[in-house]
């Protein structure tokens, strides 16, 4: 069974204080690992897809990296507007349809204090 | 583009009532899914579709039905609402299987 564990559950940082969020996963045949941002009362917003170990992607103050067992979302010099819950999800390569389901973690609630 | 539109945004049902959550997308995406989000459990897949006329069950399908008669619409039907179906429901669509999904803003459902 596919599993995704995110840590920490919650993280409070001062503005400008860099840190990393962790996503550990077990999946049979990783097809993709996804990062989403979710603001309160809204749907998840797509950030990145990573497909293979060693891959990295960046967007503004965020950088996502991937190994065979985990992914990190690095946030550099965060601002208060980066406050949100960050969700990680994995997609396995088993379905005949080619639309393998996403298995989500429970998220990391990030708060950036001005 | 409106993206993924879900209606209603809020709904209160009595146990045993039925209803349909609406989902429409205007991006010509083939892949559409329904998820529910509960505290401490993450998003869980209910049903999904890879194109008009093709649907399949996800992780938690019991008590829900779907159909996909057009590319744009993917309604979720609750057959006989139960308190355990109190949740926030999200519809999502994607161009391909491995591309990032676009989520709607959700329907908050309470069953009393």
Boltz contact constraints between the chains, C-beta under 6 A:
constraints:
  - contact:
      token1: [A, 31]
      token2: [B, 98]
      max_distance: 6.0
  - contact:
      token1: [A, 32]
      token2: [B, 98]
      max_distance: 6.0
  - contact:
      token1: [A, 42]
      token2: [B, 105]
      max_distance: 6.0
  - contact:
      token1: [A, 43]
      token2: [B, 90]
      max_distance: 6.0
  - contact:
      token1: [A, 43]
      token2: [B, 103]
      max_distance: 6.0
  - contact:
      token1: [A, 43]
      token2: [B, 104]
      max_distance: 6.0
  - contact:
      token1: [A, 43]
      token2: [B, 105]
      max_distance: 6.0
  - contact:
      token1: [A, 43]
      token2: [B, 106]
      max_distance: 6.0
  - contact:
      token1: [A, 44]
      token2: [B, 103]
      max_distance: 6.0
  - contact:
      token1: [A, 46]
      token2: [B, 100]
      max_distance: 6.0
  - contact:
      token1: [A, 49]
      token2: [B, 100]
      max_distance: 6.0
  - contact:
      token1: [A, 97]
      token2: [B, 50]
      max_distance: 6.0
  - contact:
      token1: [A, 98]
      token2: [B, 97]
      max_distance: 6.0
  - contact:
      token1: [A, 99]
      token2: [B, 31]
      max_distance: 6.0
  - contact:
      token1: [A, 99]
      token2: [B, 48]
      max_distance: 6.0
  - contact:
      token1: [A, 99]
      token2: [B, 50]
      max_distance: 6.0
  - contact:
      token1: [A, 99]
      token2: [B, 97]
      max_distance: 6.0
  - contact:
      token1: [A, 101]
      token2: [B, 45]
      max_distance: 6.0
  - contact:
      token1: [A, 101]
      token2: [B, 58]
      max_distance: 6.0
  - contact:
      token1: [A, 104]
      token2: [B, 42]
      max_distance: 6.0
  - contact:
      token1: [A, 104]
      token2: [B, 43]
      max_distance: 6.0
  - contact:
      token1: [A, 105]
      token2: [B, 42]
      max_distance: 6.0
  - contact:
      token1: [A, 106]
      token2: [B, 42]
      max_distance: 6.0
